[in-house]
Amino acid sequence: MDSIAGDDAAVAAALTAVRSGGVAADPEIKEDLMDLMFPCPEDLRSLAARTFDRLLNPAENEWYGLWALSNGIDQVAAEFEPYRQALSRS
């Protein structure tokens, strides 16, 4: 996964988790998120959950590699965790 696609995928998956109602929106995006109304059927929630799994898998993953090189992958994984948990409960 290239780094730009990874960033876009992370945002989309996080928005899906928030829209699913299982996690609170980050204050920085909360106002903007309220303008984004979209349904969150089970297949979309499942895809979002798989997105986090893929982002955190180092195989053929430029996005992961760049975070790992900067010693930030553990922090990113921790920041993703509330969203991953919300998607697993929904």
N, C-alpha and C positions, 0 to 999 in steps of 0.2 A: 504494500500500500504506500503510495507516495505521501509526502508530508502534508500537502495542501488538501488532498482528499481525506486524509486522516483527521485534520482539523475540522473540515466540514461535517464529516461523519460523527465526530464527537459532539458537535453542537446539535445536530439533528437528533441524536440519541438522547442527549440530556433534555432537550425540549420535549421529546416524546415522554420521557419519564416524568417531567413536571406536569405536563398536560394530563397524564394518567392519574394524577392526584396523589401519588405516593411519596412525594418529596417536595419540599418548599423551593421556590425559585430563588436563585441567588439575587440579592437586592439589586445588583447591577443590571440584571436583565428583566426583573419582575415587571416593570412598567411596559417595556416593549413586548413582553410575552403576552400580556393581556390583550394586545391587538391581534395576536395570532390565534385564531380559532380554527382548530382542525380536529376531526374525530381520531380517536386512538383505539382502533379495533385490535383484537388479540394478535393478528398477524403483524401489525406495525410494532406493537410492544415487543413481540418476539424478535423481530428484525433489529430493533434498537438494542435489545439485550445481547444479541449475537455480535452487534457492532462493537460493544465494549470488549467482548471476548476477543475479537479479531484485533482490535487496537492494542491490546495487551499481550498479544502473541508475537514474539520476535521474528518468526519465520517470514522471510520475504517482506519485510515491513520497514520501509525507510522512516516512517513516522516514529515507530518504536525506537529505532536505532538512534535517531537524533535526540530523543528524550534521554535515552540511556547514556549517550556520549556526554550529555550535559549533567549527568547524575541526577536527573529529575524524574525518572520513570516511577520511582517509588512514591513520590509526592503526587504525581498525576494519577497513579492507581488509587491512592487514598482519596483523592478528590472525586474520582469516578464512583467510589463505593456506594455512597448514598443513592445515586441514580441507578446503579446496578441492582441494589437491594429493592428499590421501589419497583423496578420492572419485574423482578422475580416474584413480588407479592401481588402484582396486578393481574 
